[in-house]
Amino acid sequence: MRRAILAFGLLAWCAWSPAAAADGPAEGGTIIKKLLRGATNTLTGWVEIPRRVQETSQESGTGAGFTWGLVRGLGHGFFRTTAGLYELITFPFPAPPGYVPVIQPEFVFDSEPAP
């Protein structure tokens, strides 16, 4: 518990440090959004597995859902969790420029972007 409080305090200190706020007030909100997006995607990356199984089952049948859908879910879940960890670690820095999400859709619960 003590480590969790210390880690949260360190993250909060980094988010509101003068270096993080040097880009102006508009950037400060995006830093926090990147931090929250990273934490959310790290914790919810596993949701890609049942989502892809269900999606593939609807499109191609139950057998495909529990085989190909499972493989798709594991892959998407790995990438979402990895992207979340990346954003969680690099949240004080504008990488990529403008703090844009590194994965689309931004959150697992959002719908797929239009091509």
N, C-alpha and C positions, 0 to 999 in steps of 0.2 A: 504494500500500500504506500509506503514511504517513497519507494522508487517511482511509482506511478505519479505521485504528486510532484516529485522533483522533476520528472520528465515533462509533465504538463507545464510546470513553471518555466522550464528552460525553453520549451516551444513558444510559450506566450511571450517570454522575454525577447526571443529572436524576432517574433512577428512585430513587436512594437518597438524594436530598437531603432536608433536614429538612422542606421544604414538602411534598414528596411523601409523607413519612411522618407528617405531622401528623394524618391521619385515623385513625391507629392501625395496629397490626400486621396486622389482617385486610385492610386496604385495600392494604398493600404488595404482597401476592401478586397482587392483581388488576391492579395497575399493570403488573407484569411480564407477566402473562397477556395484557393488552391490547397491550403492545409486541410480544410474540411472535405474537399473532394477526394484528396489523397487518402484520408482516414476512412471515408465512406467506401471507396473502391477497394481498399485493402481488406476491410471487414466484410464486404458483401460480394467479393469476387466469386465465392463458391455458389452464389445464386445463379450464375450462368449455367451450371450443370442441369438443374431441373428445368430451367427456362428453355435450354436448347433441346432437351429430351422432349418436352411438351411441344415445342415448335416443330421439330422434325416429325413427331408422331402425327400431328395434324396435317402436315404436308405430304408425308410419304408412308404413313402407317405405323402401327405400334412396333413392329419388328425393327424398322429403320430407326425409330425413336430411341429404342433401348440399345442400339449398337452405334450407328453413325451419330445420333443425337448425343449420346454419352461422350463420344470422342470429341465432337464439336464443343460440348459443354466444358470438358476438361481443358481444351485449348483456349477457349474464350475466357474461362475462369483464371487460367494461368496468366494470360496477358492482362486481364483487368486487375488482378492482384499485384502483378509486377508494376503496372502503370501507377497504381495507387501508392505502392511503396516509393517509387521514383518521385511522385509529387509530394509525398509526405516528407521525404528527406530534403528535397530541393525547394520547398515552398518559399523560403525567403528570397530566392533568386528568380528573375524573370526569364526562365528557360522552360519552354520555348518563349520567344518574345511575346509580351502582352499577357502572360500567364494563361494562354489558351490551353484547353484540355489536350492531353496527349493521346487520348483514346475516345472514339465515338461509338455509341452515344456516351455522353458525359457520365451518366450513372446507369447502373444495370437495370433500373426500373423505367428508364426513358425508352421511348420507341426508337427504332433504327432510323438513322438520317436518310433523307431522300437522296437517291443517286444523282 
